[in-house]
Amino acid sequence: MKTVDEIIAFTLQKLKKIDSKFEVIYFDLTRESTEIPAMKVLMTLAVQTLAFTVTVVN
């Protein structure tokens, strides 16, 4: 199972191919009891206004 940090690194790599001028803030919501990676991600306007949906599946 991937960690939240690994998922974020993978996501950032994909997003930088689209536009390198953005910032991402994320909150690790993973519960130790379940060990299922969960997060809330906030992005700057540059990514939010893209004409397509960015989906990352783990």
Buried (B, 14 or more C-beta within 10 A) or exposed (E): EEEBEEBBEEBEEEBEEEEEEBEEEBEEEEEEEEEEBEBEEEBEEBBEEEEEEEEEEE
